[in-house]
């Protein structure tokens, strides 16, 4: 603990107290023959034998690392499903693409930080942040005008699971068929995505169902950017990851000269 009193300090003054993060102790040797960990090893290896590409595991107990193992190979399969037996083995330092899990490791943490700083109220309506976020007279299902951030966090906002904004050959009226120029909310420009989200028809009245939707977290990301004035990736890295010393949790690793030894996370 570090306490830094200022000269002439009085009882009503504040004292700067800094508590260092604990340093983890490697005690994996002691637990090498642990029966539970042997069972975990057996389970993961069986999964890899039957097609699961790779895995990493770290178990921490009372400030000690008691299990740390890596299994399988990096990018062990081609896109058509053929196994690459010569692929490099996963190590304890292999980076993984967290894919859809970034909602938890970035968006949720950013929302929590903004709420704790009283910069965001999750019961606020979205249109207090984006005034254009409102129902239109032509909307068959209404609810956007009164939609709250809480609704979005709970996946109760009413949006479809995946409007495929990136795919202009997607027909929302017939998802089994591909049709050129069929997607009315198609865009390849992130500057237009809020407009396209507002134009996306709701599938149910907000708050009446709980259905997962990619749109929900896209909208939360835009809210984070509007409040902070930074792109979400920059805000999270600068205000969460870096202060915590999380040097191996990042966006765009290839632009940061990280080796291309990255394995996709299987959802």
C-alpha positions as CSV (number, residue, x, y, z in Angstrom):
1,X,0.0,0.0,0.0
2,X,1.2,3.5,-0.8
3,X,-0.1,6.5,1.1
4,X,0.9,10.0,-0.1
5,X,-0.1,12.7,2.5
6,X,0.3,16.3,1.4
7,X,2.1,18.9,3.5
8,X,-0.2,20.7,5.9
9,X,-2.9,18.0,5.6
10,X,-5.9,18.4,7.8
11,X,-8.6,15.9,9.0
12,X,-11.0,17.1,6.3
13,X,-8.5,16.7,3.4
14,X,-8.3,13.6,1.2
15,X,-5.3,11.2,1.1
16,X,-4.2,9.6,-2.1
17,X,-4.1,5.8,-1.4
18,X,-2.9,3.4,-4.1
19,X,-3.3,-0.4,-3.7
20,X,-1.1,-2.4,-6.1
21,X,-2.6,-5.3,-8.0
22,X,-1.5,-8.7,-6.5
23,X,1.2,-10.6,-8.3
24,X,0.1,-14.1,-9.2
25,X,2.3,-17.0,-8.1
26,X,2.9,-20.0,-10.4
27,X,2.1,-23.1,-8.3
28,X,1.1,-25.4,-11.2
29,X,3.7,-28.0,-10.2
30,X,1.9,-28.7,-6.9
31,X,-1.4,-29.5,-8.7
32,X,0.1,-31.4,-11.7
33,X,-1.3,-34.7,-10.4
34,X,-4.7,-33.3,-9.4
35,X,-7.5,-35.7,-10.4
36,X,-9.9,-33.0,-11.3
37,X,-7.4,-31.3,-13.7
38,X,-6.6,-34.7,-15.2
39,X,-10.3,-35.2,-16.0
40,X,-10.3,-31.7,-17.6
41,X,-7.3,-32.6,-19.7
42,X,-9.0,-35.8,-20.8
43,X,-12.2,-34.0,-21.7
44,X,-10.6,-31.2,-23.7
45,X,-8.3,-33.7,-25.5
46,X,-11.3,-35.8,-26.5
47,X,-13.0,-32.8,-27.9
48,X,-9.9,-31.9,-30.0
49,X,-9.7,-35.5,-31.2
50,X,-13.3,-35.2,-32.4
51,X,-12.8,-31.9,-34.3
52,X,-12.5,-29.1,-31.7
53,X,-9.5,-27.0,-32.9
54,X,-7.9,-25.8,-29.7
55,X,-8.2,-24.4,-26.2
56,X,-6.4,-22.6,-23.4
57,X,-7.2,-22.9,-19.7
58,X,-6.0,-21.0,-16.6
59,X,-7.2,-21.7,-13.1
60,X,-6.4,-19.2,-10.3
61,X,-7.0,-19.9,-6.6
62,X,-6.0,-17.7,-3.7
63,X,-3.6,-15.6,-5.8
64,X,-1.9,-18.7,-7.3
65,X,-2.0,-20.1,-10.8
66,X,-2.7,-23.8,-10.1
67,X,-3.5,-24.9,-13.7
68,X,-2.3,-23.4,-17.0
69,X,-2.5,-25.5,-20.1
70,X,-2.8,-25.2,-23.9
71,X,-4.3,-27.8,-26.3
72,X,-4.6,-28.3,-30.0
73,X,-3.4,-26.3,-32.9
74,X,-3.7,-22.7,-34.3
75,X,-6.2,-22.5,-37.2
76,X,-6.3,-26.3,-37.3
77,X,-8.8,-26.5,-40.1
78,X,-9.3,-25.0,-43.6
79,X,-12.5,-23.2,-44.5
80,X,-13.8,-26.4,-46.1
81,X,-13.3,-28.4,-42.9
82,X,-10.0,-30.2,-43.7
83,X,-7.6,-30.7,-40.9
84,X,-4.2,-29.0,-41.1
85,X,-1.9,-31.4,-39.3
86,X,1.1,-29.2,-39.7
87,X,-0.5,-26.1,-38.1
88,X,1.5,-24.7,-35.1
89,X,0.5,-25.9,-31.7
90,X,-1.3,-23.5,-29.4
91,X,0.8,-22.2,-26.5
92,X,0.0,-20.3,-23.3
93,X,0.7,-17.1,-25.2
94,X,-1.4,-17.7,-28.3
95,X,-3.9,-14.9,-28.9
96,X,-7.5,-15.8,-29.6
97,X,-10.0,-13.8,-31.6
98,X,-12.7,-13.4,-29.0
99,X,-15.3,-12.8,-31.7
100,X,-18.8,-12.3,-30.4
101,X,-17.6,-12.4,-26.8
102,X,-16.3,-8.9,-27.3
103,X,-19.8,-7.8,-26.2
104,X,-18.9,-8.8,-22.7
105,X,-15.2,-7.8,-22.6
106,X,-15.7,-4.4,-24.3
107,X,-19.2,-3.1,-24.6
108,X,-20.6,-4.3,-21.3
109,X,-17.5,-3.0,-19.4
110,X,-17.7,0.3,-21.1
111,X,-21.4,0.7,-20.3
112,X,-20.6,-0.2,-16.6
113,X,-17.9,2.3,-16.5
114,X,-20.1,5.1,-17.9
115,X,-22.9,4.2,-15.5
116,X,-20.4,4.2,-12.5
117,X,-19.2,7.6,-13.5
118,X,-22.9,8.8,-13.8
119,X,-22.4,9.6,-17.4
120,X,-25.1,7.2,-18.5
121,X,-28.5,6.1,-17.0
122,X,-29.6,2.7,-18.3
123,X,-33.2,3.7,-17.8
124,X,-32.8,6.6,-20.1
125,X,-34.5,6.5,-23.4
126,X,-32.3,6.1,-26.5
127,X,-33.8,9.2,-28.1
128,X,-32.3,11.3,-25.2
129,X,-29.0,10.4,-26.8
130,X,-30.1,10.2,-30.4
131,X,-33.1,12.5,-30.9
132,X,-33.9,10.9,-34.3
133,X,-34.4,7.5,-32.7
134,X,-38.2,7.5,-32.9
135,X,-41.1,5.5,-34.4
136,X,-42.3,6.4,-37.8
137,X,-45.9,6.6,-38.8
138,X,-45.3,3.7,-41.2
139,X,-43.9,1.4,-38.5
140,X,-46.2,-1.6,-38.0
141,X,-44.8,-2.3,-34.6
142,X,-44.0,0.8,-32.4
143,X,-41.6,1.0,-29.5
144,X,-38.5,2.8,-30.6
145,X,-39.6,6.2,-29.2
146,X,-39.8,4.7,-25.6
147,X,-36.9,2.3,-26.0
148,X,-34.5,2.4,-23.0
149,X,-30.9,1.3,-22.7
150,X,-32.0,-1.3,-20.2
151,X,-34.2,-2.9,-22.9
152,X,-31.3,-3.2,-25.2
153,X,-29.0,-4.7,-22.5
154,X,-31.6,-7.3,-21.8
155,X,-32.1,-8.2,-25.5
156,X,-35.7,-7.0,-25.2
157,X,-35.5,-4.2,-27.7
158,X,-37.6,-5.8,-30.4
159,X,-35.0,-5.9,-33.2
160,X,-34.5,-9.0,-35.4
161,X,-31.5,-11.1,-34.7
162,X,-29.5,-10.2,-37.8
163,X,-30.7,-7.8,-40.4
164,X,-27.5,-8.4,-42.4
165,X,-26.7,-4.7,-42.9
166,X,-23.6,-5.8,-44.9
167,X,-25.4,-8.0,-47.3
168,X,-27.3,-6.4,-50.2
169,X,-28.5,-9.7,-51.5
170,X,-30.5,-10.5,-48.3
171,X,-34.2,-10.4,-48.6
172,X,-35.8,-9.8,-45.1
173,X,-39.1,-11.0,-46.4
174,X,-37.7,-14.3,-47.5
175,X,-34.5,-15.2,-45.7
176,X,-34.1,-18.4,-47.7
177,X,-33.6,-16.6,-51.0
178,X,-30.9,-14.4,-52.3
179,X,-32.0,-11.4,-54.3
180,X,-29.8,-8.6,-55.6
181,X,-30.5,-5.1,-54.0
182,X,-33.2,-6.6,-51.8
183,X,-32.0,-5.4,-48.4
184,X,-33.5,-2.0,-47.6
185,X,-31.1,-1.5,-44.6
186,X,-28.0,-2.4,-46.5
187,X,-24.9,-0.3,-45.9
188,X,-21.1,-0.5,-46.0
189,X,-20.6,2.8,-44.3
190,X,-20.4,2.9,-40.5
191,X,-21.5,6.5,-40.6
192,X,-24.9,5.4,-41.9
193,X,-25.5,2.5,-39.5
194,X,-27.5,4.5,-36.9
195,X,-29.9,5.6,-39.7
196,X,-30.2,1.9,-40.8
197,X,-30.9,0.7,-37.3
198,X,-33.7,3.3,-36.9
199,X,-35.1,2.1,-40.2
200,X,-35.0,-1.6,-39.2
201,X,-38.5,-2.8,-38.5
202,X,-39.1,-4.2,-35.0
203,X,-40.2,-7.8,-34.8
204,X,-42.1,-7.5,-31.4
205,X,-43.0,-4.7,-29.0
206,X,-40.0,-3.9,-26.7
207,X,-40.1,-5.5,-23.3
208,X,-42.5,-8.3,-24.2
209,X,-39.9,-10.9,-25.2
210,X,-36.2,-11.7,-24.8
211,X,-34.6,-12.5,-28.1
212,X,-30.9,-12.2,-28.9
213,X,-30.1,-9.6,-31.5
214,X,-26.8,-8.3,-33.0
215,X,-28.5,-4.9,-33.4
216,X,-28.7,-4.4,-29.7
217,X,-25.0,-4.3,-29.1
218,X,-24.3,-2.4,-32.3
219,X,-26.6,0.3,-30.9
220,X,-24.9,0.2,-27.4
221,X,-21.6,0.7,-29.2
222,X,-22.9,3.8,-30.9
223,X,-24.2,5.1,-27.6
224,X,-20.8,4.6,-26.0
225,X,-19.2,6.6,-28.9
226,X,-21.7,9.4,-28.6
227,X,-21.2,9.9,-24.9
228,X,-17.4,9.5,-24.9
229,X,-16.6,11.2,-28.2
230,X,-14.3,8.3,-29.1
231,X,-14.7,5.2,-31.2
232,X,-15.6,2.2,-28.9
233,X,-12.3,0.3,-29.6
234,X,-10.2,3.4,-28.7
235,X,-12.3,4.2,-25.6
236,X,-12.0,0.6,-24.3
237,X,-8.3,0.3,-24.9
238,X,-7.4,3.7,-23.5
239,X,-9.7,3.8,-20.5
240,X,-10.1,0.1,-19.5
241,X,-7.5,-2.2,-21.0
242,X,-4.4,0.0,-20.7
243,X,-5.0,1.2,-17.1
244,X,-5.4,-2.4,-16.1
245,X,-2.2,-3.4,-17.8
246,X,-4.0,-5.8,-20.2
247,X,-1.4,-5.8,-22.9
248,X,-2.7,-8.9,-24.6
249,X,-6.4,-7.8,-24.8
250,X,-6.8,-5.5,-27.7
251,X,-8.4,-4.6,-31.0
252,X,-6.7,-4.9,-34.4
253,X,-3.6,-6.9,-33.2
254,X,-2.2,-7.1,-36.7
255,X,-2.0,-3.3,-36.8
256,X,-0.1,-3.4,-33.5
257,X,2.6,-5.7,-35.0
258,X,1.3,-8.8,-33.2
259,X,2.3,-12.0,-35.0
260,X,-0.4,-13.7,-37.1
261,X,-0.5,-16.6,-34.6
262,X,-4.1,-15.9,-33.7
263,X,-6.8,-18.7,-33.3
264,X,-10.5,-18.1,-33.7
265,X,-12.6,-18.6,-30.6
266,X,-15.3,-21.2,-31.1
267,X,-18.7,-19.9,-29.9
